[in-house]
Amino acid sequence: MPFKDLNLSADILRGVVSAGYTDPTPIQLRAIPVVLSGRDLIASAQTGTGKTAAFALPILSKLGAHSRAPRVLILEPTRELAAQVETAFRDFARHTDIRTVALFGGVGYGAQRNELKRGVDVIAATPGRLVDFIKGGELSLGTIEILVLDEVDRMLDMGFLPVVKDIIARCPKSRQTLFFSATVPPEIAAVASFALRNPERVECGVNRSVNESVNHALYPVAWSQKFDLLVALLEKTDFQSVLVFSRTKHGADKIASRLKAAKHTVAVLHANRSQNQRIEALAGFKSGKYEIMVATDIAARGIDVAGVSHVINYDVPENPEDYVHRIGRTGRAMAVGDAFTLVSPENASDIRDIQRFIGAKIPELRLEGFPYLPFVVNPSYPKKGQQQQRRGGGGGGGGQRSPQASGPRGGGRSQSGGPSGGGRSGGGGFRGRR
């Protein structure tokens, strides 16, 4: 079904065409009619499947002409997401007079205050900055008609529940409320019970699954060789742009510094960067100024960049959910992408948790020609849960390369041979090599 058959307004359909959209995704097909009907909604879908347009397009169609009082509030967990969603609304509404604003911290209040004074229809905000304007008497939520809580699971993870409840209580009870999230854990039911009225439930895809368009693989390597393997993978991979994930801010800075020394153009994104630095990094990454972005998990749900061909987990994420969100930064809108995870013996339990969470084994690959050291536990690695040291699994493995993993783009081959088949995961666990 094309967008023109979804009862969107003519001006918003023009915005869809101008934005380069062609056919709606499954979450858009199912969510747009519900939003247009006025019903409350809980919608979940894999990351990268078009959730923003699923609520932006019908909301804009319902708004009609500009009104000075804010009528739509979208809550986002991070500055990047608030900025991205506001940009999406503005793009779709380019053929209307609807006004939008993004409210988030890390920058001064002046420009945001001026936009509010001029009158806006749509506010995309992080909870903290929104509350600042409310408590300062510069914003009232009494005219809100539609409330959207986006990435609800992430907001709960970040401890926003008390402030979110306060914000919801300040909105009119007669509003329409929409929850959009990549996953719907049981905790969301506690929020939904007081925030929504008889909501429709839309679920597209398996919440714990990885996009089918993403080829992902494990690259077992000794802890001391992780950076060398990262550089070797980049040298043998035909990539457009690469997102490298680190667990820590210090680690991200260190990886970026070493990649720059290796003559790569690199941007860095983490919580210690100023807002201007974060905006410049994202803009440079999107434009191609930087071929690589090194980021912490603040970016796992805060980056929507077309053409990210590869995600590399330099550090294995601590939570299985974060693995899904990280590698969802590639393969956006069902484009093909590759995701590699550098795995040391210390990560054995984390890999088992991830494979159990997604319900699938992740193929293990080996980079041909790389001088691997013995696959042994790093004695200085910190103990997990302050109880026991992480230990690698059993002996090595042979086996053939999984057909699910394409390795580097271009058929999994490079001039030097590309990745060759290594051991494979067995029984859902992580085997690695010694």
MARLOVO-887504 format. One line per field, with one value per residue (C-alpha): residue in three letters; x, y, z; residue number from 1. Coordinates in nm, 3 decimals. Each point is the difference from the previous one (the first is absolute). Example, Ala and Ser with C-alpha at 12.3 -4.5 7.8 and 13.67 -1.06 7.14 Angstrom:
resn = c(Ala:Ser)
xx = c(1.230:0.137)
yy = c(-0.450:0.344)
zz = c(0.780:-0.066)
resi = c(1:2)
END
This chain:
resn = c(Met:Pro:Phe:Lys:Asp:Leu:Asn:Leu:Ser:Ala:Asp:Ile:Leu:Arg:Gly:Val:Val:Ser:Ala:Gly:Tyr:Thr:Asp:Pro:Thr:Pro:Ile:Gln:Leu:Arg:Ala:Ile:Pro:Val:Val:Leu:Ser:Gly:Arg:Asp:Leu:Ile:Ala:Ser:Ala:Gln:Thr:Gly:Thr:Gly:Lys:Thr:Ala:Ala:Phe:Ala:Leu:Pro:Ile:Leu:Ser:Lys:Leu:Gly:Ala:His:Ser:Arg:Ala:Pro:Arg:Val:Leu:Ile:Leu:Glu:Pro:Thr:Arg:Glu:Leu:Ala:Ala:Gln:Val:Glu:Thr:Ala:Phe:Arg:Asp:Phe:Ala:Arg:His:Thr:Asp:Ile:Arg:Thr:Val:Ala:Leu:Phe:Gly:Gly:Val:Gly:Tyr:Gly:Ala:Gln:Arg:Asn:Glu:Leu:Lys:Arg:Gly:Val:Asp:Val:Ile:Ala:Ala:Thr:Pro:Gly:Arg:Leu:Val:Asp:Phe:Ile:Lys:Gly:Gly:Glu:Leu:Ser:Leu:Gly:Thr:Ile:Glu:Ile:Leu:Val:Leu:Asp:Glu:Val:Asp:Arg:Met:Leu:Asp:Met:Gly:Phe:Leu:Pro:Val:Val:Lys:Asp:Ile:Ile:Ala:Arg:Cys:Pro:Lys:Ser:Arg:Gln:Thr:Leu:Phe:Phe:Ser:Ala:Thr:Val:Pro:Pro:Glu:Ile:Ala:Ala:Val:Ala:Ser:Phe:Ala:Leu:Arg:Asn:Pro:Glu:Arg:Val:Glu:Cys:Gly:Val:Asn:Arg:Ser:Val:Asn:Glu:Ser:Val:Asn:His:Ala:Leu:Tyr:Pro:Val:Ala:Trp:Ser:Gln:Lys:Phe:Asp:Leu:Leu:Val:Ala:Leu:Leu:Glu:Lys:Thr:Asp:Phe:Gln:Ser:Val:Leu:Val:Phe:Ser:Arg:Thr:Lys:His:Gly:Ala:Asp:Lys:Ile:Ala:Ser:Arg:Leu:Lys:Ala:Ala:Lys:His:Thr:Val:Ala:Val:Leu:His:Ala:Asn:Arg:Ser:Gln:Asn:Gln:Arg:Ile:Glu:Ala:Leu:Ala:Gly:Phe:Lys:Ser:Gly:Lys:Tyr:Glu:Ile:Met:Val:Ala:Thr:Asp:Ile:Ala:Ala:Arg:Gly:Ile:Asp:Val:Ala:Gly:Val:Ser:His:Val:Ile:Asn:Tyr:Asp:Val:Pro:Glu:Asn:Pro:Glu:Asp:Tyr:Val:His:Arg:Ile:Gly:Arg:Thr:Gly:Arg:Ala:Met:Ala:Val:Gly:Asp:Ala:Phe:Thr:Leu:Val:Ser:Pro:Glu:Asn:Ala:Ser:Asp:Ile:Arg:Asp:Ile:Gln:Arg:Phe:Ile:Gly:Ala:Lys:Ile:Pro:Glu:Leu:Arg:Leu:Glu:Gly:Phe:Pro:Tyr:Leu:Pro:Phe:Val:Val:Asn:Pro:Ser:Tyr:Pro:Lys:Lys:Gly:Gln:Gln:Gln:Gln:Arg:Arg:Gly:Gly:Gly:Gly:Gly:Gly:Gly:Gly:Gln:Arg:Ser:Pro:Gln:Ala:Ser:Gly:Pro:Arg:Gly:Gly:Gly:Arg:Ser:Gln:Ser:Gly:Gly:Pro:Ser:Gly:Gly:Gly:Arg:Ser:Gly:Gly:Gly:Gly:Phe:Arg:Gly:Arg:Arg)
xx = c(0.000:0.151:0.002:-0.277:-0.242:0.061:-0.226:0.284:-0.059:0.104:0.267:0.156:-0.002:0.197:0.243:0.034:0.089:0.243:0.169:0.058:-0.230:-0.156:-0.191:-0.100:0.171:-0.206:-0.005:-0.117:-0.273:-0.137:0.053:-0.107:-0.371:-0.013:0.150:-0.234:-0.297:0.085:0.058:0.284:0.274:0.290:0.220:0.318:0.228:0.364:0.225:0.048:-0.349:-0.146:-0.168:0.041:-0.193:-0.260:-0.111:0.123:-0.200:-0.344:0.056:0.089:-0.299:-0.227:0.146:-0.099:0.104:0.236:-0.118:0.214:-0.069:0.190:-0.224:0.249:0.268:0.254:0.222:0.340:0.272:0.297:0.089:0.085:-0.338:-0.187:0.190:-0.052:-0.373:-0.049:0.189:-0.220:-0.318:0.133:0.090:-0.337:-0.179:0.202:-0.310:-0.200:0.031:0.034:0.283:0.221:0.268:0.246:0.064:0.307:0.291:0.364:-0.069:-0.129:-0.366:-0.016:-0.075:-0.245:-0.172:-0.039:-0.159:-0.251:-0.090:-0.059:-0.249:0.047:-0.229:0.239:0.255:0.260:0.175:0.211:-0.170:0.256:-0.002:-0.377:-0.047:0.236:-0.225:-0.314:0.134:0.126:-0.358:0.092:-0.198:-0.332:-0.114:-0.367:-0.057:0.168:-0.228:0.242:0.275:0.265:0.245:0.269:0.260:-0.196:0.220:0.310:-0.159:-0.079:0.356:0.133:-0.210:-0.243:-0.316:-0.071:0.043:-0.194:-0.290:0.006:-0.003:-0.289:-0.199:0.040:-0.160:-0.379:-0.172:-0.190:0.319:0.104:0.305:0.243:0.280:0.268:0.286:0.238:-0.077:-0.292:0.122:-0.248:0.096:-0.177:-0.332:0.038:0.023:-0.268:-0.251:-0.033:0.109:-0.213:-0.368:-0.088:0.301:0.030:0.306:0.214:0.306:0.210:0.274:0.147:0.107:0.319:0.105:0.260:-0.100:0.012:0.187:0.297:0.275:0.166:0.297:0.240:0.374:0.173:0.334:0.230:-0.071:0.344:-0.063:-0.343:0.117:0.233:-0.291:-0.223:0.254:0.047:-0.377:-0.027:0.284:-0.164:-0.358:-0.171:-0.202:-0.195:-0.008:0.073:-0.142:0.232:-0.144:0.196:-0.136:0.164:0.058:0.372:0.016:-0.175:0.250:0.292:-0.130:-0.068:0.349:0.165:-0.219:0.095:0.365:-0.074:-0.113:-0.375:-0.242:-0.179:-0.280:-0.071:-0.340:-0.054:-0.153:0.310:0.000:-0.163:-0.322:0.177:0.262:-0.276:-0.187:0.319:0.092:-0.342:-0.012:0.352:-0.080:-0.319:0.172:0.294:0.256:0.074:0.014:-0.009:-0.191:0.105:-0.284:-0.131:-0.352:-0.138:0.005:-0.161:-0.345:0.107:0.146:-0.210:0.250:-0.072:0.285:0.165:0.137:0.174:-0.034:0.297:-0.039:0.350:-0.137:-0.276:-0.304:-0.090:-0.372:-0.136:-0.256:0.284:0.143:-0.324:-0.010:0.367:-0.001:-0.336:0.192:0.082:-0.245:-0.238:-0.333:0.095:0.320:0.284:0.253:0.276:0.066:0.320:0.067:0.355:-0.014:0.257:-0.019:-0.121:-0.320:-0.120:-0.296:-0.106:-0.004:-0.206:-0.249:-0.024:-0.055:-0.261:-0.171:-0.021:-0.074:0.276:0.365:0.236:0.257:0.366:0.240:0.376:0.187:0.231:0.364:-0.037:0.276:-0.225:0.145:-0.125:-0.362:0.046:-0.159:0.156:0.110:-0.065:-0.360:-0.245:-0.221:-0.362:-0.245:0.297:-0.039:0.187:0.230:-0.141:0.134:0.009:-0.169:0.148:0.235:0.015:-0.221:0.023:-0.305:-0.101:-0.091:-0.368:-0.191:-0.174:0.317:0.131:0.306:0.127:-0.225:0.036:-0.071:0.214:0.327:0.283:0.322:0.178:-0.257:-0.237:-0.130:0.015:-0.210:0.091:-0.162:-0.373:-0.211:-0.113:-0.306:-0.075:0.325:0.325:0.290:0.279:0.343:0.315)
yy = c(0.000:0.340:0.304:0.164:-0.272:0.067:0.309:0.242:0.365:0.127:0.233:-0.278:-0.234:0.267:0.005:-0.379:0.023:0.286:-0.205:-0.281:-0.257:-0.253:-0.284:-0.017:-0.249:-0.259:0.209:0.303:-0.200:-0.122:0.304:0.287:-0.101:-0.042:0.344:0.160:-0.164:0.176:-0.314:-0.043:-0.230:-0.214:-0.078:-0.204:-0.087:-0.067:0.300:0.147:-0.085:0.352:0.054:0.379:0.037:-0.242:0.264:0.322:-0.037:-0.061:0.260:0.268:-0.097:0.054:0.336:0.194:0.366:0.170:0.096:0.196:-0.235:-0.333:-0.292:-0.289:-0.107:-0.272:-0.114:-0.143:-0.150:0.178:0.332:-0.170:-0.167:0.320:0.186:-0.278:-0.031:0.378:0.003:-0.281:0.187:0.318:-0.185:-0.170:0.329:0.206:0.073:0.123:0.289:-0.235:0.105:-0.234:0.033:-0.235:0.057:-0.167:0.073:0.058:0.332:0.339:0.075:0.310:-0.141:-0.257:0.267:0.224:-0.280:-0.068:0.370:0.009:-0.284:-0.366:-0.291:-0.289:-0.038:-0.278:0.006:-0.181:-0.016:0.210:0.306:-0.018:0.014:0.297:0.201:-0.115:0.091:0.332:0.087:0.023:-0.303:-0.159:-0.341:0.084:0.016:-0.332:-0.217:-0.279:-0.134:-0.233:-0.192:-0.118:-0.266:-0.067:-0.292:0.218:0.273:-0.256:-0.135:0.352:0.056:0.253:-0.165:0.253:0.308:-0.163:-0.067:0.365:0.117:-0.231:0.132:0.357:-0.089:0.007:-0.329:0.019:-0.031:-0.279:-0.189:-0.205:-0.228:-0.095:-0.227:-0.259:-0.237:-0.017:-0.132:-0.062:0.331:0.187:-0.143:0.200:0.323:-0.100:-0.073:0.367:0.166:-0.176:-0.075:-0.334:0.011:-0.184:-0.225:-0.020:-0.221:-0.051:-0.258:-0.179:0.252:-0.187:-0.077:0.164:0.155:-0.272:0.238:0.013:-0.260:-0.031:-0.200:-0.048:0.047:-0.176:0.162:0.035:0.314:0.146:-0.026:0.160:0.329:-0.171:-0.216:0.307:0.168:-0.319:-0.037:0.359:-0.053:-0.307:0.128:0.196:0.238:0.321:0.112:-0.186:0.039:-0.138:-0.058:0.025:-0.074:0.306:0.366:-0.033:-0.306:0.185:0.286:-0.242:-0.199:0.320:0.135:-0.319:-0.014:0.358:-0.098:-0.279:0.271:-0.048:0.294:-0.047:0.163:-0.071:-0.006:-0.051:0.174:0.205:0.174:0.343:0.041:0.195:-0.278:-0.261:0.194:0.047:-0.368:-0.118:0.252:-0.093:-0.371:0.045:0.214:-0.238:0.235:-0.278:-0.359:-0.142:0.099:-0.141:0.013:-0.132:-0.137:0.352:-0.038:-0.343:0.158:0.353:-0.039:-0.028:0.034:-0.138:-0.202:-0.133:-0.311:-0.150:-0.010:-0.132:-0.083:0.065:-0.087:-0.254:0.180:-0.077:-0.043:-0.227:0.267:0.239:-0.249:0.013:0.379:0.040:-0.214:0.149:0.315:-0.178:-0.170:0.294:-0.023:-0.352:0.104:-0.251:0.051:-0.186:-0.015:-0.141:-0.060:-0.034:-0.265:-0.095:-0.304:0.227:0.064:-0.361:0.051:0.322:-0.177:-0.284:0.255:0.180:-0.323:-0.113:0.339:0.010:-0.372:-0.069:-0.095:0.265:-0.139:0.022:0.115:0.027:0.264:-0.169:0.093:0.164:-0.112:-0.125:-0.050:-0.281:0.054:0.022:0.201:0.336:-0.038:0.368:-0.006:0.112:-0.252:-0.007:0.080:0.004:-0.374:-0.182:0.085:-0.030:-0.307:-0.106:-0.316:-0.331:-0.094:0.122:-0.091:-0.073:0.004:0.206:0.360:0.066:0.110:0.260:0.205:0.177:0.149:0.307:0.142:-0.109:-0.372:-0.045:0.021:0.247:0.028:-0.185:-0.275:0.145:-0.189:-0.373:-0.250:-0.063:-0.177:0.030:0.048:-0.326:-0.060:0.371:0.067:0.173:-0.226:0.219:-0.145:-0.082)
zz = c(0.000:-0.096:0.231:-0.204:0.112:0.374:0.020:0.069:-0.083:-0.343:0.142:0.208:-0.300:-0.186:0.292:-0.019:-0.368:0.062:0.274:-0.249:0.159:-0.236:0.167:0.367:0.230:0.195:0.319:-0.199:-0.174:0.332:0.223:-0.226:-0.019:0.379:0.064:-0.254:0.175:0.326:0.203:0.249:-0.119:0.118:-0.300:-0.011:-0.287:-0.068:-0.009:-0.346:-0.127:-0.019:0.336:-0.012:-0.324:0.139:0.249:-0.166:-0.323:0.154:0.274:-0.255:-0.212:0.301:0.099:-0.311:0.021:0.244:0.348:0.247:0.293:0.004:-0.087:-0.031:0.248:-0.081:0.286:-0.091:0.224:-0.165:-0.160:-0.328:-0.025:0.086:-0.272:-0.255:0.063:-0.020:-0.330:-0.134:0.096:-0.161:-0.320:-0.032:0.073:-0.250:-0.210:0.301:0.247:0.299:0.233:0.203:0.268:0.171:0.373:0.147:0.231:-0.074:-0.173:0.116:0.057:-0.218:-0.345:0.137:0.210:-0.303:-0.205:0.278:0.016:-0.376:0.035:-0.093:-0.079:0.070:0.280:0.001:0.337:0.252:0.343:0.187:-0.227:-0.040:0.379:0.018:-0.230:0.184:0.344:-0.135:-0.098:-0.369:-0.117:0.085:-0.118:0.036:-0.377:-0.086:-0.214:-0.088:0.229:-0.143:0.217:-0.239:0.093:0.318:0.102:-0.022:0.212:0.269:-0.016:0.051:0.313:-0.147:0.138:0.282:-0.219:-0.286:0.236:0.107:-0.363:-0.087:0.297:-0.133:-0.335:-0.053:0.075:-0.328:-0.207:-0.239:0.130:-0.209:0.123:-0.252:0.091:-0.140:0.286:0.243:0.337:0.284:0.163:-0.279:0.120:0.321:-0.199:-0.250:0.277:0.093:-0.325:-0.262:-0.047:-0.156:-0.235:-0.329:-0.011:-0.316:-0.016:-0.311:0.004:0.298:0.261:0.081:-0.354:-0.217:-0.333:-0.263:-0.230:0.242:-0.028:0.338:0.121:0.292:-0.042:0.293:0.088:0.299:0.200:-0.076:-0.377:-0.021:-0.148:-0.247:-0.120:-0.029:-0.227:-0.202:-0.048:-0.118:-0.247:-0.152:0.004:-0.275:0.218:-0.050:0.361:0.323:0.349:0.271:0.347:0.324:0.347:0.158:-0.081:0.071:-0.224:-0.282:0.020:-0.001:-0.298:-0.194:0.071:-0.122:-0.312:-0.083:0.035:-0.251:-0.249:0.033:0.023:0.330:0.202:0.368:0.172:0.373:0.303:0.084:-0.337:-0.009:-0.193:-0.272:-0.028:-0.022:-0.267:-0.202:0.033:-0.121:-0.282:-0.113:0.015:-0.201:-0.263:-0.044:0.153:0.250:-0.123:0.352:0.312:0.337:0.252:0.328:0.034:0.009:-0.379:-0.024:-0.022:-0.082:-0.348:-0.312:-0.282:-0.344:-0.143:0.317:-0.166:0.304:0.376:0.196:0.367:0.128:0.345:0.050:0.148:0.359:-0.075:-0.276:-0.092:-0.080:-0.250:-0.200:0.010:-0.088:-0.309:-0.097:-0.093:-0.328:-0.233:0.048:-0.182:-0.112:-0.178:0.024:0.279:0.184:0.374:0.152:0.369:0.132:0.270:0.263:0.231:0.279:-0.196:-0.002:0.233:-0.175:-0.337:0.143:0.138:-0.336:-0.196:0.250:-0.023:-0.382:-0.023:-0.249:-0.025:-0.132:-0.245:0.098:-0.271:-0.028:-0.203:-0.243:0.041:0.343:0.246:0.279:0.347:0.227:0.101:0.377:0.279:0.084:0.366:0.074:-0.127:0.274:0.169:-0.109:0.276:0.243:0.028:-0.272:-0.284:-0.349:-0.169:-0.361:-0.118:-0.103:-0.278:-0.355:-0.285:-0.365:-0.217:-0.298:-0.018:0.056:-0.310:0.218:0.041:-0.305:0.173:-0.180:-0.264:-0.357:0.044:0.311:-0.193:-0.017:-0.194:0.272:0.027:0.259:0.304:-0.020:0.187:0.358:0.290:0.044:0.307:0.146:0.213:0.015:0.187:-0.088:-0.092:-0.133:-0.076:0.191)
resi = c(1:2:3:4:5:6:7:8:9:10:11:12:13:14:15:16:17:18:19:20:21:22:23:24:25:26:27:28:29:30:31:32:33:34:35:36:37:38:39:40:41:42:43:44:45:46:47:48:49:50:51:52:53:54:55:56:57:58:59:60:61:62:63:64:65:66:67:68:69:70:71:72:73:74:75:76:77:78:79:80:81:82:83:84:85:86:87:88:89:90:91:92:93:94:95:96:97:98:99:100:101:102:103:104:105:106:107:108:109:110:111:112:113:114:115:116:117:118:119:120:121:122:123:124:125:126:127:128:129:130:131:132:133:134:135:136:137:138:139:140:141:142:143:144:145:146:147:148:149:150:151:152:153:154:155:156:157:158:159:160:161:162:163:164:165:166:167:168:169:170:171:172:173:174:175:176:177:178:179:180:181:182:183:184:185:186:187:188:189:190:191:192:193:194:195:196:197:198:199:200:201:202:203:204:205:206:207:208:209:210:211:212:213:214:215:216:217:218:219:220:221:222:223:224:225:226:227:228:229:230:231:232:233:234:235:236:237:238:239:240:241:242:243:244:245:246:247:248:249:250:251:252:253:254:255:256:257:258:259:260:261:262:263:264:265:266:267:268:269:270:271:272:273:274:275:276:277:278:279:280:281:282:283:284:285:286:287:288:289:290:291:292:293:294:295:296:297:298:299:300:301:302:303:304:305:306:307:308:309:310:311:312:313:314:315:316:317:318:319:320:321:322:323:324:325:326:327:328:329:330:331:332:333:334:335:336:337:338:339:340:341:342:343:344:345:346:347:348:349:350:351:352:353:354:355:356:357:358:359:360:361:362:363:364:365:366:367:368:369:370:371:372:373:374:375:376:377:378:379:380:381:382:383:384:385:386:387:388:389:390:391:392:393:394:395:396:397:398:399:400:401:402:403:404:405:406:407:408:409:410:411:412:413:414:415:416:417:418:419:420:421:422:423:424:425:426:427:428:429:430:431:432:433:434)
END
